[in-house]
Amino acid sequence: MAKTKISVTVDSKLIEEIDKLDVDASRSEIVETALARWLSNRRRQTLESEIERYYRELTRGEQGEDAEWAATSAGSLKETWE
């Protein structure tokens, strides 16, 4: 993967705490991991918001149909696990 060099300003106490840790990773690797996790969390939050919006916008008829599918699925799953 291609890398891009950036410059960031970070609280010195935070850097001191990171430097105290006995980890086999460079500051760059730690920042890259943190950014990847942050991006993953943002994607998850966006997906959760989209799912919530989808369910909030269902009509009464769609809500009923969804409830029926959920009951059918739960019944099938119960039979599978028994």
ABEGO torsion letter per residue (X at the ends): XBBBBBBBBBBAAAAAAAAABBBBBBAAAAAAAAAAAAAAAAAAAAAAAAAAAAAAABBAAAAAAAAAAAAAAAAAAAAAAX
